[in-house]
């Protein structure tokens, strides 16, 4: 695996021009071979630069993950199906009704007897 070659910013000490170059990291900060594109000088100061990356879905461009509508969309997307499933389950369920009407094992039948 080869060495990573980041883009590094420099400021020319001769003409104050700011420029970039693709270079390997130099522990001493000298970066030999990097020349100012304006005046050709090797005298330079490495500048601290920031890293910027763009992902495939910028904020608020993806309907599933956007900050403003993401949760609402996910919640409401399947809501009609969920309501239908809930209604069907309630109709098939015996919740709230007695599944064994007229079942009385205590007052009569073969297991009925006086407690001793």
VEXVEXSE-356831 format. One record per atom (N, C-alpha, C): residue in one letter; atom name; x, z, y. Coordinates in nm, 4 decimals. Layout:
! residues N
VOVO   aa   at         px         pz         py
VOVO    a   CA          X          Z          Y
...
***
This chain:
! residues 116
VOVO   aa   at         px         pz         py
VOVO    x    N     0.0845     0.0000    -0.1171
VOVO    x   CA     0.0000     0.0000     0.0000
VOVO    x    C     0.0889     0.0000     0.1232
VOVO    x    N     0.0684    -0.0920     0.2153
VOVO    x   CA     0.1513    -0.1065     0.3343
VOVO    x    C     0.1214    -0.0027     0.4404
VOVO    x    N     0.2109     0.0042     0.5380
VOVO    x   CA     0.1926     0.0973     0.6486
VOVO    x    C     0.0818     0.0483     0.7402
VOVO    x    N     0.0073     0.1427     0.7931
VOVO    x   CA    -0.1010     0.1085     0.8834
VOVO    x    C    -0.0431     0.0660     1.0181
VOVO    x    N    -0.0980    -0.0391     1.0777
VOVO    x   CA    -0.0482    -0.0894     1.2051
VOVO    x    C    -0.1590    -0.0764     1.3093
VOVO    x    N    -0.1607     0.0360     1.3813
VOVO    x   CA    -0.2649     0.0528     1.4822
VOVO    x    C    -0.2324    -0.0203     1.6118
VOVO    x    N    -0.3347    -0.0411     1.6925
VOVO    x   CA    -0.3143    -0.0961     1.8266
VOVO    x    C    -0.2758     0.0210     1.9162
VOVO    x    N    -0.1656     0.0080     1.9848
VOVO    x   CA    -0.1143     0.1140     2.0716
VOVO    x    C    -0.1120     0.0648     2.2153
VOVO    x    N    -0.1476     0.1519     2.3092
VOVO    x   CA    -0.1460     0.1163     2.4512
VOVO    x    C    -0.0150     0.1628     2.5138
VOVO    x    N     0.0342     0.0822     2.6066
VOVO    x   CA     0.1581     0.1133     2.6771
VOVO    x    C     0.1389     0.0892     2.8260
VOVO    x    N     0.2216     0.1588     2.9052
VOVO    x   CA     0.2284     0.1351     3.0498
VOVO    x    C     0.3717     0.0945     3.0808
VOVO    x    N     0.3861    -0.0177     3.1487
VOVO    x   CA     0.5191    -0.0678     3.1828
VOVO    x    C     0.5774     0.0166     3.2965
VOVO    x    N     0.7023     0.0633     3.2795
VOVO    x   CA     0.7683     0.1428     3.3836
VOVO    x    C     0.8166     0.0563     3.4989
VOVO    x    N     0.8303    -0.0733     3.4740
VOVO    x   CA     0.8817    -0.1656     3.5746
VOVO    x    C     0.7709    -0.2145     3.6691
VOVO    x    N     0.6568    -0.2611     3.6107
VOVO    x   CA     0.5524    -0.3205     3.6950
VOVO    x    C     0.4177    -0.2472     3.6887
VOVO    x    N     0.4132    -0.1340     3.6197
VOVO    x   CA     0.2916    -0.0511     3.6052
VOVO    x    C     0.1760    -0.1226     3.5353
VOVO    x    N     0.2031    -0.2274     3.4647
VOVO    x   CA     0.1008    -0.2990     3.3892
VOVO    x    C     0.0646    -0.2173     3.2644
VOVO    x    N    -0.0613    -0.2163     3.2281
VOVO    x   CA    -0.1063    -0.1491     3.1052
VOVO    x    C    -0.1408    -0.2583     3.0048
VOVO    x    N    -0.0866    -0.2453     2.8835
VOVO    x   CA    -0.1081    -0.3465     2.7812
VOVO    x    C    -0.1145    -0.2823     2.6437
VOVO    x    N    -0.1571    -0.3605     2.5450
VOVO    x   CA    -0.1686    -0.3141     2.4068
VOVO    x    C    -0.0790    -0.3980     2.3178
VOVO    x    N    -0.0378    -0.3361     2.2050
VOVO    x   CA     0.0397    -0.4103     2.1066
VOVO    x    C     0.0103    -0.3508     1.9696
VOVO    x    N     0.0168    -0.4339     1.8677
VOVO    x   CA    -0.0034    -0.3910     1.7306
VOVO    x    C     0.1317    -0.3475     1.6754
VOVO    x    N     0.1499    -0.2177     1.6552
VOVO    x   CA     0.2815    -0.1648     1.6167
VOVO    x    C     0.2691    -0.0587     1.5079
VOVO    x    N     0.3778    -0.0397     1.4350
VOVO    x   CA     0.3870     0.0721     1.3417
VOVO    x    C     0.4171     0.1980     1.4219
VOVO    x    N     0.3746     0.3130     1.3684
VOVO    x   CA     0.4017     0.4394     1.4377
VOVO    x    C     0.5519     0.4650     1.4418
VOVO    x    N     0.6001     0.5031     1.5588
VOVO    x   CA     0.7414     0.5346     1.5775
VOVO    x    C     0.7520     0.6833     1.6114
VOVO    x    N     0.8189     0.7593     1.5242
VOVO    x   CA     0.8336     0.9039     1.5441
VOVO    x    C     0.8968     0.9371     1.6796
VOVO    x    N     0.9927     0.8550     1.7227
VOVO    x   CA     1.0649     0.8820     1.8479
VOVO    x    C     0.9882     0.8316     1.9705
VOVO    x    N     0.8848     0.7505     1.9501
VOVO    x   CA     0.8060     0.6986     2.0613
VOVO    x    C     0.8743     0.5879     2.1397
VOVO    x    N     0.9747     0.5230     2.0803
VOVO    x   CA     1.0492     0.4174     2.1503
VOVO    x    C     0.9843     0.2797     2.1331
VOVO    x    N     0.9265     0.2532     2.0190
VOVO    x   CA     0.8619     0.1262     1.9864
VOVO    x    C     0.9480     0.0063     2.0273
VOVO    x    N     1.0620    -0.0126     1.9583
VOVO    x   CA     1.1502    -0.1247     1.9923
VOVO    x    C     1.0829    -0.2593     1.9638
VOVO    x    N     1.1147    -0.3563     2.0453
VOVO    x   CA     1.0606    -0.4908     2.0275
VOVO    x    C     0.9294    -0.5142     2.1015
VOVO    x    N     0.8722    -0.4093     2.1592
VOVO    x   CA     0.7480    -0.4268     2.2348
VOVO    x    C     0.7854    -0.4559     2.3797
VOVO    x    N     0.7413    -0.5707     2.4281
VOVO    x   CA     0.7756    -0.6132     2.5636
VOVO    x    C     0.6505    -0.6219     2.6495
VOVO    x    N     0.6666    -0.5964     2.7772
VOVO    x   CA     0.5568    -0.6090     2.8729
VOVO    x    C     0.5197    -0.7570     2.8854
VOVO    x    N     0.3917    -0.7914     2.8722
VOVO    x   CA     0.3527    -0.9324     2.8828
VOVO    x    C     0.3626    -0.9851     3.0262
VOVO    x    N     0.3665    -0.8979     3.1253
VOVO    x   CA     0.3740    -0.9394     3.2660
VOVO    x    C     0.5171    -0.9708     3.3086
VOVO    x    N     0.6094    -0.8725     3.2841
VOVO    x   CA     0.7465    -0.8895     3.3354
VOVO    x    C     0.8518    -0.8993     3.2252
VOVO    x    N     0.8135    -0.8762     3.0981
VOVO    x   CA     0.9096    -0.8873     2.9872
VOVO    x    C     0.9980    -0.7650     2.9700
VOVO    x    N     0.9724    -0.6573     3.0419
VOVO    x   CA     1.0542    -0.5365     3.0344
VOVO    x    C     1.0292    -0.4610     2.9046
VOVO    x    N     1.1368    -0.3969     2.8532
VOVO    x   CA     1.1249    -0.3096     2.7366
VOVO    x    C     1.0973    -0.1657     2.7773
VOVO    x    N     1.1077    -0.1334     2.9054
VOVO    x   CA     1.0846     0.0030     2.9547
VOVO    x    C     0.9343     0.0287     2.9598
VOVO    x    N     0.8894     0.1209     2.8776
VOVO    x   CA     0.7455     0.1459     2.8671
VOVO    x    C     0.7187     0.2926     2.8373
VOVO    x    N     0.5955     0.3349     2.8625
VOVO    x   CA     0.5487     0.4685     2.8269
VOVO    x    C     0.4281     0.4515     2.7345
VOVO    x    N     0.4357     0.5092     2.6130
VOVO    x   CA     0.3183     0.5015     2.5252
VOVO    x    C     0.2047     0.5851     2.5847
VOVO    x    N     0.0856     0.5310     2.5829
VOVO    x   CA    -0.0309     0.6014     2.6357
VOVO    x    C    -0.1162     0.6560     2.5220
VOVO    x    N    -0.1841     0.7642     2.5506
VOVO    x   CA    -0.2768     0.8189     2.4528
VOVO    x    C    -0.4052     0.7368     2.4618
VOVO    x    N    -0.4525     0.6885     2.3516
VOVO    x   CA    -0.5739     0.6076     2.3527
VOVO    x    C    -0.6749     0.6682     2.2559
VOVO    x    N    -0.7976     0.6273     2.2719
VOVO    x   CA    -0.9032     0.6795     2.1845
VOVO    x    C    -0.9431     0.5741     2.0835
VOVO    x    N    -1.0057     0.6194     1.9800
VOVO    x   CA    -1.0516     0.5309     1.8740
VOVO    x    C    -1.2007     0.5072     1.8928
VOVO    x    N    -1.2446     0.3859     1.8729
VOVO    x   CA    -1.3861     0.3543     1.8840
VOVO    x    C    -1.4268     0.2735     1.7625
VOVO    x    N    -1.5381     0.3121     1.6978
VOVO    x   CA    -1.5897     0.2345     1.5859
VOVO    x    C    -1.7390     0.2142     1.6029
VOVO    x    N    -1.7843     0.1013     1.5610
VOVO    x   CA    -1.9269     0.0704     1.5606
VOVO    x    C    -1.9728     0.0611     1.4167
VOVO    x    N    -2.0844     0.1244     1.3875
VOVO    x   CA    -2.1413     0.1172     1.2541
VOVO    x    C    -2.2465     0.0070     1.2509
VOVO    x    N    -2.2932    -0.0263     1.1340
VOVO    x   CA    -2.3850    -0.1379     1.1213
VOVO    x    C    -2.5197    -0.1140     1.1869
VOVO    x    N    -2.5645     0.0105     1.1946
VOVO    x   CA    -2.6940     0.0404     1.2545
VOVO    x    C    -2.6759     0.1306     1.3756
VOVO    x    N    -2.6679     0.0750     1.4964
VOVO    x   CA    -2.6577     0.1597     1.6147
VOVO    x    C    -2.7800     0.2493     1.6278
VOVO    x    N    -2.7667     0.3578     1.7016
VOVO    x   CA    -2.8754     0.4539     1.7183
VOVO    x    C    -3.0007     0.3821     1.7661
VOVO    x    N    -3.1134     0.4205     1.7075
VOVO    x   CA    -3.2470     0.3693     1.7393
VOVO    x    C    -3.2694     0.2232     1.7006
VOVO    x    N    -3.1820     0.1628     1.6199
VOVO    x   CA    -3.2058     0.0254     1.5776
VOVO    x    C    -3.2590     0.0192     1.4353
VOVO    x    N    -3.2516     0.1292     1.3629
VOVO    x   CA    -3.2959     0.1332     1.2247
VOVO    x    C    -3.4256     0.2134     1.2169
VOVO    x    N    -3.5312     0.1537     1.1690
VOVO    x   CA    -3.6607     0.2209     1.1713
VOVO    x    C    -3.6641     0.3462     1.0846
VOVO    x    N    -3.5783     0.3555     0.9838
VOVO    x   CA    -3.5798     0.4733     0.8967
VOVO    x    C    -3.5011     0.5891     0.9543
VOVO    x    N    -3.3952     0.5626     1.0281
VOVO    x   CA    -3.3055     0.6698     1.0706
VOVO    x    C    -3.2960     0.6895     1.2198
VOVO    x    N    -3.3784     0.6239     1.2978
VOVO    x   CA    -3.3664     0.6392     1.4417
VOVO    x    C    -3.4114     0.7782     1.4838
VOVO    x    N    -3.3555     0.8265     1.5933
VOVO    x   CA    -3.3843     0.9617     1.6392
VOVO    x    C    -3.5296     0.9778     1.6810
VOVO    x    N    -3.5858     0.8766     1.7459
VOVO    x   CA    -3.7194     0.8928     1.8028
VOVO    x    C    -3.8311     0.8648     1.7029
VOVO    x    N    -3.8140     0.7681     1.6125
VOVO    x   CA    -3.9249     0.7307     1.5246
VOVO    x    C    -3.8926     0.7439     1.3771
VOVO    x    N    -3.7718     0.7791     1.3407
VOVO    x   CA    -3.7318     0.7796     1.2002
VOVO    x    C    -3.8176     0.8688     1.1134
VOVO    x    N    -3.8327     0.9956     1.1514
VOVO    x   CA    -3.9095     1.0874     1.0692
VOVO    x    C    -4.0563     1.0463     1.0669
VOVO    x    N    -4.1114     1.0111     1.1819
VOVO    x   CA    -4.2510     0.9689     1.1883
VOVO    x    C    -4.2760     0.8476     1.1002
VOVO    x    N    -4.1869     0.7518     1.1040
VOVO    x   CA    -4.2057     0.6319     1.0236
VOVO    x    C    -4.2025     0.6663     0.8757
VOVO    x    N    -4.1032     0.7464     0.8346
VOVO    x   CA    -4.0946     0.7835     0.6935
VOVO    x    C    -4.2182     0.8622     0.6511
VOVO    x    N    -4.2648     0.9523     0.7378
VOVO    x   CA    -4.3791     1.0356     0.7057
VOVO    x    C    -4.5065     0.9518     0.6977
VOVO    x    N    -4.5289     0.8672     0.7970
VOVO    x   CA    -4.6530     0.7914     0.8038
VOVO    x    C    -4.6530     0.6676     0.7147
VOVO    x    N    -4.5349     0.6211     0.6750
VOVO    x   CA    -4.5239     0.4996     0.5949
VOVO    x    C    -4.6028     0.5101     0.4649
VOVO    x    N    -4.5927     0.6229     0.3968
VOVO    x   CA    -4.6552     0.6393     0.2662
VOVO    x    C    -4.7779     0.7298     0.2724
VOVO    x    N    -4.8200     0.7729     0.3906
VOVO    x   CA    -4.9288     0.8685     0.4039
VOVO    x    C    -5.0591     0.8207     0.3408
VOVO    x    N    -5.1041     0.6959     0.3602
VOVO    x   CA    -5.2292     0.6539     0.2953
VOVO    x    C    -5.2236     0.6661     0.1432
VOVO    x    N    -5.1108     0.6316     0.0827
VOVO    x   CA    -5.0973     0.6439    -0.0633
VOVO    x    C    -5.1012     0.7895    -0.1071
VOVO    x    N    -5.0373     0.8742    -0.0309
VOVO    x   CA    -5.0348     1.0168    -0.0650
VOVO    x    C    -5.1761     1.0754    -0.0568
VOVO    x    N    -5.2516     1.0375     0.0453
VOVO    x   CA    -5.3894     1.0866     0.0600
VOVO    x    C    -5.4750     1.0408    -0.0577
VOVO    x    N    -5.4631     0.9138    -0.0992
VOVO    x   CA    -5.5383     0.8634    -0.2139
VOVO    x    C    -5.5014     0.9378    -0.3420
VOVO    x    N    -5.3711     0.9627    -0.3628
VOVO    x   CA    -5.3270     1.0352    -0.4817
VOVO    x    C    -5.3826     1.1769    -0.4829
VOVO    x    N    -5.3828     1.2407    -0.3661
VOVO    x   CA    -5.4338     1.3771    -0.3568
VOVO    x    C    -5.5837     1.3818    -0.3884
VOVO    x    N    -5.6602     1.2858    -0.3350
VOVO    x   CA    -5.8039     1.2814    -0.3604
VOVO    x    C    -5.8321     1.2568    -0.5087
VOVO    x    N    -5.7581     1.1662    -0.5708
VOVO    x   CA    -5.7764     1.1377    -0.7134
VOVO    x    C    -5.7429     1.2606    -0.7978
VOVO    x    N    -5.6391     1.3313    -0.7619
VOVO    x   CA    -5.6006     1.4516    -0.8360
VOVO    x    C    -5.7066     1.5597    -0.8222
VOVO    x    N    -5.7645     1.5744    -0.7029
VOVO    x   CA    -5.8689     1.6747    -0.6827
VOVO    x    C    -5.9939     1.6407    -0.7632
VOVO    x    N    -6.0272     1.5122    -0.7738
VOVO    x   CA    -6.1452     1.4721    -0.8502
VOVO    x    C    -6.1256     1.4956    -0.9997
VOVO    x    N    -6.0047     1.4741    -1.0483
VOVO    x   CA    -5.9780     1.4918    -1.1915
VOVO    x    C    -5.9520     1.6374    -1.2283
VOVO    x    N    -5.9216     1.7170    -1.1306
VOVO    x   CA    -5.8877     1.8558    -1.1553
VOVO    x    C    -6.0133     1.9393    -1.1756
VOVO    x    N    -5.9998     2.0475    -1.2461
VOVO    x   CA    -6.1100     2.1408    -1.2629
VOVO    x    C    -6.0900     2.2648    -1.1744
VOVO    x    N    -6.0006     2.2554    -1.0801
VOVO    x   CA    -5.9742     2.3676    -0.9904
VOVO    x    C    -6.1014     2.4028    -0.9132
VOVO    x    N    -6.1344     2.5299    -0.9064
VOVO    x   CA    -6.2531     2.5739    -0.8343
VOVO    x    C    -6.3774     2.5740    -0.9203
VOVO    x    N    -6.3680     2.5237    -1.0407
VOVO    x   CA    -6.4824     2.5274    -1.1318
VOVO    x    C    -6.4411     2.6038    -1.2565
VOVO    x    N    -6.5382     2.6490    -1.3297
VOVO    x   CA    -6.5099     2.7233    -1.4521
VOVO    x    C    -6.4937     2.6236    -1.5663
VOVO    x    N    -6.3755     2.6097    -1.6234
VOVO    x   CA    -6.3559     2.5121    -1.7304
VOVO    x    C    -6.4271     2.5521    -1.8608
VOVO    x    N    -6.4619     2.6779    -1.8735
VOVO    x   CA    -6.5278     2.7261    -1.9943
VOVO    x    C    -6.6583     2.7958    -1.9559
VOVO    x    N    -6.7607     2.7214    -1.9170
VOVO    x   CA    -6.8858     2.7878    -1.8802
VOVO    x    C    -6.9517     2.8516    -2.0034
VOVO    x    N    -7.0208     2.9589    -1.9805
VOVO    x   CA    -7.0940     3.0317    -2.0860
VOVO    x    C    -7.0039     3.0856    -2.1963
VOVO    x    N    -6.8823     3.1121    -2.1678
VOVO    x   CA    -6.7893     3.1683    -2.2667
VOVO    x    C    -6.7881     3.3199    -2.2465
VOVO    x    N    -6.8335     3.3924    -2.3455
VOVO    x   CA    -6.8385     3.5380    -2.3358
VOVO    x    C    -6.7945     3.5962    -2.4689
VOVO    x    N    -6.6702     3.6294    -2.4824
VOVO    x   CA    -6.6160     3.6873    -2.6053
VOVO    x    C    -6.6291     3.8392    -2.6072
VOVO    x    N    -6.6712     3.8982    -2.4984
VOVO    x   CA    -6.6687     4.0436    -2.4898
VOVO    x    C    -6.7993     4.1079    -2.5385
VOVO    x    N    -6.9116     4.0510    -2.4998
VOVO    x   CA    -7.0386     4.1190    -2.5292
VOVO    x    C    -7.1056     4.0749    -2.6583
VOVO    x    N    -7.0589     3.9697    -2.7228
VOVO    x   CA    -7.1198     3.9272    -2.8487
VOVO    x    C    -7.0204     3.8429    -2.9264
VOVO    x    N    -7.0577     3.8077    -3.0474
VOVO    x   CA    -6.9738     3.7212    -3.1277
VOVO    x    C    -6.8991     3.7984    -3.2340
VOVO    x    N    -6.8162     3.7289    -3.3097
VOVO    x   CA    -6.7495     3.7918    -3.4237
VOVO    x    C    -6.6443     3.8935    -3.3822
VOVO    x    N    -6.5932     3.8830    -3.2591
VOVO    x   CA    -6.4921     3.9781    -3.2137
VOVO    x    C    -6.5540     4.0961    -3.1368
VOVO    x    N    -6.6872     4.0971    -3.1252
VOVO    x   CA    -6.7532     4.2045    -3.0524
VOVO    x    C    -6.7648     4.3264    -3.1437
VOVO    x    N    -6.7225     4.4394    -3.0935
VOVO    x   CA    -6.7393     4.5656    -3.1676
VOVO    x    C    -6.7249     4.6806    -3.0698
VOVO    x    N    -6.7589     4.7941    -3.1177
VOVO    x   CA    -6.7512     4.9121    -3.0344
VOVO    x    C    -6.6063     4.9582    -3.0295
VOVO    x    N    -6.5608     4.9891    -2.9073
VOVO    x   CA    -6.4241     5.0355    -2.8923
VOVO    x    C    -6.4160     5.1769    -2.9419
VOVO    x    N    -6.3157     5.2084    -3.0257
VOVO    x   CA    -6.3022     5.3423    -3.0809
VOVO    x    C    -6.1789     5.4103    -3.0305
***
